[in-house]
Amino acid sequence: MTKTNTLPDRGKNTPKSFQPLETADRLPKGWKRVRLGDMCRFINGKAFKPYEWDTEGLPIIRIQNLNNPKATYNYWSGALDRQVVVNKGDVLFAWSGTPGTSFGAHIWAGEDGVLNQHIFKVLINTDVMTAEWFFSAVNNALEEIISKAHGGVGLRHVNKSEVEALEIPLPPLTEQQRIAGVLKEQMAAMEKARAAAEAQFEAARAMPAAYLREVFESEEAKGWKDVTLDEAARLLPSKSIASDGDAEVNAVTSACLTESGFDPAGIKVARMRSSSVPLCILEDNEILIARSNTPELVGRVSVYKGEPKGIVAADLTIRIMASDATSPDYLSMYLSYLYLTGYWRDHAGGSSSTMKKITRTQISALEIPLPDHSRQKIIADVLFAKIESARITLAIVQKELDAINALPGAILRKAFNGEL
């Protein structure tokens, strides 16, 4: 396929904006501040209608394909004379969508395709600017671009004229190439560090389930007596939150429920009928289960240890009080085992794929492997210590990831201040 010319038609004269602008910030010697519209031409893709999609031909490059190389494609099998054809190495700019995820410059690394709407193909004057410099400089200025976006909260766009008006710093071509080499090296090191931290993060996140499996799938556990949850505990009453309720309450949400303990940060102010409030105030050592939530969160468990006092749980949370023969911490650990190993993803009901529900009948009928009370306490204490250690590890690795994820911005700031 013939490569589309990537040089704007600017004639032989140097663009006047290649001279310093009056608004230019202090720049390194030899650098200029230029407007994109004087360095590039922006060609918008076509708005393909569903009936134009095919299962073969050239892939239609949409924003989802820019952000995820594994995203599925629709195809165009018609003539190319009215299409914006994209080849590997072409520069693209997504100018519409969700701020923070959709907007941005890309250097196309996929197969040849045709361009969908909401994406510009960028034809750069390569006599003065490299594709790599455009990519880095424009993405470094994304916040400025997004600040000018129009539309609603979820879906926004910028006009072509606003993109053309964006000013970026421009060093001499040889300096761009040198900086690109340094950026490539530093970004590669950062990606290696990110991959290692992400692997550590996933390993730490998997630890609680592994610890729980180690106990509840052990040979020892096979010898414990099985009882129904109804025999080991009792379910406490629940009432609904009411937007027109006459009492303001501090209510438990699923954000309060974690494997390492009850998190009061998830408590939300809500309203309830005053006649319902006394029935819903939590008691010490209640076990709380997320009754209705997404498939990833339904069935999550925690034990309320009595603080803060006076909070309520509504009917989106199942409340359980262990019997005298059952340790609430042990029972919570077993219920966390069910949650973390995917039991409720498979067994929770509900017609929606995004919202699942557990019934009180399902909870009551659960079979619980129950060793003697002293053994329950030992198991719960050991598991809690291990899971808390995993939580701390996860928090440490998350901080490392946050620091790594902040590096590109710091590196780019150095690059565009002439400090690399």
WOZI-V112748 format. One record per helix or strand of 2 or more residues. SS is the DSSP state (H for helix, E for strand). FROM is the first residue (numbers start at 1). TO is the last residue. If there is no record, write none. Layout:
BEGIN
SS_FROM_TO ; SS_FROM_TO
END
This chain:
BEGIN
H_16_18 ; E_32_35 ; H_36_39 ; E_40_44 ; H_50_52 ; E_58_61 ; H_63_67 ; E_74_76 ; E_85_86 ; E_91_94 ; E_96_97 ; E_104_107 ; E_113_116 ; E_119_124 ; H_131_140 ; H_142_147 ; E_150_151 ; E_156_157 ; H_160_164 ; E_167_170 ; H_173_216 ; H_219_222 ; E_225_228 ; H_229_232 ; E_233_235 ; E_247_251 ; H_254_256 ; E_257_258 ; E_261_262 ; H_264_266 ; E_268_272 ; H_274_280 ; E_286_290 ; E_292_293 ; E_301_304 ; E_317_322 ; H_328_340 ; H_343_347 ; E_356_357 ; H_360_365 ; E_367_370 ; H_373_416
END
